[in-house]
């Protein structure tokens, strides 16, 4: 999944010693950024996670949850594109170390989903009043999956490799907008499919555990990739 980042490897593809040098043509930069971010964010997996995490909520609540989640992801990725490298430099954190730490956190979230603790403790929707803060907490695994360390690292790499003379990473921002629009549309389709709230059943529990396993695998992959790059450097 992270192989797409290789197209924007600033150490091999785009030396930054010349501020006016660009890698490839603008259209190619935009297309590569879109393809890379689609593979990292994985809108289909996000939609599957959203369906499982919001089981038991009404269609209107799901629409609200989806919009808030997309806005949260957008803020994180846009900040990463505009100032991610500078923020890490301020704290002296290499991208490789950031990927290792983030991968560990992502794996921990996956273990939580795999254990089924969220599903076991889920309240009955029929007796529960709407709570926006609880909805945000429920969607945390999906948000952290979409805006994962691998995604943030990819955004920072793309931004550094395709920054224009004005200093604005247009390909990275374009890729973020396109992939989030795709993800939002898929979440809307899932949200509007719900007719009435019901307590999550066996299918929801199995789907949540399966997605937890995927999140664990992604976290381990990010951590190992960062570790190998750090040791090689």
C-alpha positions as CSV (number, residue, x, y, z in Angstrom):
1,X,0.0,0.0,0.0
2,X,2.8,2.4,0.9
3,X,4.7,1.5,-2.3
4,X,3.0,4.5,-4.1
5,X,5.0,6.9,-1.9
6,X,8.1,5.8,-3.8
7,X,7.0,7.9,-6.7
8,X,7.6,11.0,-4.5
9,X,10.9,9.9,-2.8
10,X,12.6,13.3,-2.4
11,X,15.9,11.7,-1.8
12,X,16.1,10.0,-5.1
13,X,13.5,11.6,-7.4
14,X,13.5,15.2,-6.6
15,X,16.6,16.9,-5.1
16,X,15.5,20.0,-3.3
17,X,18.7,21.9,-3.6
18,X,17.1,24.1,-6.3
19,X,13.9,25.8,-5.1
20,X,12.6,26.1,-8.6
21,X,13.2,22.5,-9.7
22,X,10.0,20.4,-10.2
23,X,9.7,16.7,-10.6
24,X,7.7,15.8,-13.7
25,X,4.9,17.8,-15.2
26,X,2.2,19.3,-13.0
27,X,-0.6,17.1,-14.3
28,X,1.5,14.0,-13.6
29,X,2.2,15.2,-10.1
30,X,-1.5,15.7,-9.5
31,X,-2.4,12.2,-10.8
32,X,0.4,10.5,-8.9
33,X,-0.7,12.3,-5.7
34,X,-4.3,11.2,-6.2
35,X,-3.4,7.5,-6.8
36,X,-1.0,7.4,-3.9
37,X,-3.4,8.9,-1.4
38,X,-6.3,6.7,-2.6
39,X,-4.2,3.7,-1.9
40,X,-3.2,5.0,1.6
41,X,-6.5,6.3,2.8
42,X,-8.4,3.3,1.2
43,X,-11.9,4.8,1.0
44,X,-13.5,1.3,0.6
45,X,-12.0,0.1,3.9
46,X,-13.1,3.3,5.6
47,X,-16.6,2.8,4.4
48,X,-16.6,-0.8,5.8
49,X,-15.3,0.4,9.1
50,X,-17.8,3.2,9.2
51,X,-20.7,0.8,8.6
52,X,-19.5,-1.4,11.5
53,X,-18.7,1.4,13.9
54,X,-22.0,3.3,13.4
55,X,-24.2,0.2,13.5
56,X,-27.3,1.1,15.6
57,X,-27.3,4.8,14.8
58,X,-30.0,6.4,12.7
59,X,-29.4,7.6,9.1
60,X,-29.4,11.2,10.1
61,X,-26.8,10.5,12.9
62,X,-24.7,8.6,10.4
63,X,-24.7,11.5,7.9
64,X,-23.6,13.9,10.7
65,X,-20.9,11.4,11.9
66,X,-19.6,11.0,8.3
67,X,-19.3,14.7,7.7
68,X,-17.5,15.3,11.1
69,X,-15.1,12.5,10.4
70,X,-14.3,13.7,6.9
71,X,-13.7,17.3,8.2
72,X,-11.4,15.9,11.0
73,X,-9.4,13.9,8.5
74,X,-9.2,16.9,6.2
75,X,-7.8,19.1,8.9
76,X,-5.1,16.6,9.8
77,X,-4.0,15.9,6.3
78,X,-4.0,19.6,5.2
79,X,-1.9,20.5,8.2
80,X,0.5,17.7,7.3
81,X,0.7,19.0,3.7
82,X,1.3,22.6,4.7
83,X,3.4,22.3,7.8
84,X,4.0,18.6,8.6
85,X,7.7,18.5,7.8
86,X,8.3,21.7,9.7
87,X,6.5,20.5,12.8
88,X,8.5,17.3,12.9
89,X,11.7,19.2,12.4
90,X,10.9,21.5,15.4
91,X,10.7,18.5,17.7
92,X,13.6,16.7,15.9
93,X,11.5,13.7,14.9
94,X,12.5,12.0,11.6
95,X,9.7,10.7,9.4
96,X,10.8,7.1,10.0
97,X,10.5,7.4,13.8
98,X,7.1,9.1,13.4
99,X,6.0,6.1,11.2
100,X,7.2,3.6,13.9
101,X,5.4,5.4,16.8
102,X,2.2,5.9,14.8
103,X,2.2,2.3,13.6
104,X,2.3,1.1,17.2
105,X,-0.6,3.4,18.1
106,X,-2.6,2.1,15.1
107,X,-1.9,-1.5,16.1
108,X,-3.1,-0.9,19.6
109,X,-6.4,0.5,18.2
110,X,-6.7,-2.6,16.0
111,X,-6.2,-4.8,19.1
112,X,-9.0,-3.0,20.8
113,X,-11.3,-3.6,17.8
114,X,-10.2,-7.2,17.6
115,X,-10.9,-7.9,21.3
116,X,-14.5,-6.8,20.7
117,X,-14.5,-4.6,23.8
118,X,-16.3,-1.8,21.9
119,X,-19.0,-4.1,20.7
120,X,-19.5,-5.8,24.1
121,X,-19.9,-2.4,25.8
122,X,-22.2,-0.9,23.2
123,X,-25.4,0.5,24.7
124,X,-28.8,-0.3,23.3
125,X,-29.8,2.3,20.8
126,X,-33.4,2.1,21.7
127,X,-32.7,3.4,25.2
128,X,-29.8,5.7,24.4
129,X,-30.1,9.5,23.7
130,X,-27.9,11.0,21.0
131,X,-24.5,12.1,22.2
132,X,-22.2,13.8,19.7
133,X,-19.1,13.3,21.7
134,X,-19.7,9.6,22.0
135,X,-20.1,9.4,18.2
136,X,-16.7,11.1,17.7
137,X,-15.1,8.6,20.1
138,X,-16.7,5.7,18.2
139,X,-15.3,6.9,14.9
140,X,-11.8,7.3,16.2
141,X,-10.5,4.0,14.7
142,X,-11.7,5.0,11.2
143,X,-10.3,8.5,11.5
144,X,-6.9,7.2,12.7
145,X,-7.0,4.6,9.9
146,X,-7.6,7.2,7.2
147,X,-5.2,9.8,8.6
148,X,-2.7,7.1,9.7
149,X,1.0,7.6,10.1
150,X,1.5,6.1,6.6
151,X,-1.0,8.6,5.1
152,X,0.6,11.5,6.9
153,X,4.1,10.4,5.9
154,X,2.9,10.1,2.3
155,X,1.3,13.5,2.4
156,X,4.5,15.1,3.8
157,X,6.6,13.4,1.2
158,X,4.4,14.4,-1.7
159,X,4.2,18.0,-0.4
160,X,8.0,18.2,-0.2
161,X,8.6,16.7,-3.6
162,X,6.0,18.8,-5.5
163,X,6.1,22.2,-3.7
164,X,5.7,25.0,-6.2
165,X,7.6,28.3,-6.3
166,X,4.9,29.9,-4.1
167,X,5.6,27.2,-1.4
168,X,2.1,25.7,-1.8
169,X,2.0,21.9,-2.4
170,X,-0.9,22.0,-4.9
171,X,-0.6,18.3,-5.9
172,X,-0.8,17.2,-2.3
173,X,-3.8,19.4,-1.6
174,X,-5.5,18.2,-4.8
175,X,-4.9,14.6,-3.8
176,X,-6.3,15.2,-0.4
177,X,-9.5,16.9,-1.7
178,X,-10.1,14.1,-4.3
179,X,-9.7,11.2,-2.0
180,X,-11.8,12.8,0.8
181,X,-14.6,13.5,-1.7
182,X,-14.5,9.9,-2.8
183,X,-14.5,8.7,0.9
184,X,-17.3,11.1,1.8
185,X,-19.5,9.9,-1.0
186,X,-19.0,6.2,0.1
187,X,-19.8,7.1,3.7
188,X,-23.0,8.9,2.6
189,X,-24.1,5.8,0.7
190,X,-23.5,3.7,3.8
191,X,-25.2,6.3,6.1
192,X,-28.4,6.6,4.0
193,X,-28.7,2.8,3.8
194,X,-29.7,2.7,7.4
195,X,-33.4,2.7,8.1
196,X,-33.8,2.3,11.8
197,X,-31.4,1.8,14.8
198,X,-30.9,-1.6,16.2
199,X,-28.5,-3.3,18.5
200,X,-25.3,-4.6,16.7
201,X,-25.5,-8.3,16.1
202,X,-23.2,-11.1,15.1
203,X,-22.4,-9.8,11.6
204,X,-21.4,-6.4,13.0
205,X,-19.2,-8.1,15.7
206,X,-17.5,-10.2,13.1
207,X,-17.0,-7.3,10.7
208,X,-15.5,-5.2,13.5
209,X,-13.1,-7.9,14.5
210,X,-12.0,-8.4,10.9
211,X,-11.4,-4.7,10.4
212,X,-9.5,-4.7,13.6
213,X,-7.2,-7.3,12.2
214,X,-6.7,-5.2,9.1
215,X,-5.9,-2.2,11.2
216,X,-3.3,-4.2,13.2
217,X,-1.7,-5.4,10.0
218,X,-1.5,-1.8,8.6
219,X,0.0,-0.6,11.9
220,X,2.7,-3.3,11.9
221,X,3.5,-2.6,8.3
222,X,3.9,1.1,9.0
223,X,6.1,0.4,12.0
224,X,8.3,-2.1,10.3
225,X,8.7,0.1,7.2
226,X,9.7,3.1,9.4
227,X,12.1,0.9,11.4
228,X,13.8,-0.5,8.3
229,X,14.2,3.0,6.8
230,X,15.6,4.4,10.1
231,X,18.1,1.6,10.4
232,X,19.1,1.9,6.8
233,X,19.7,5.6,7.2
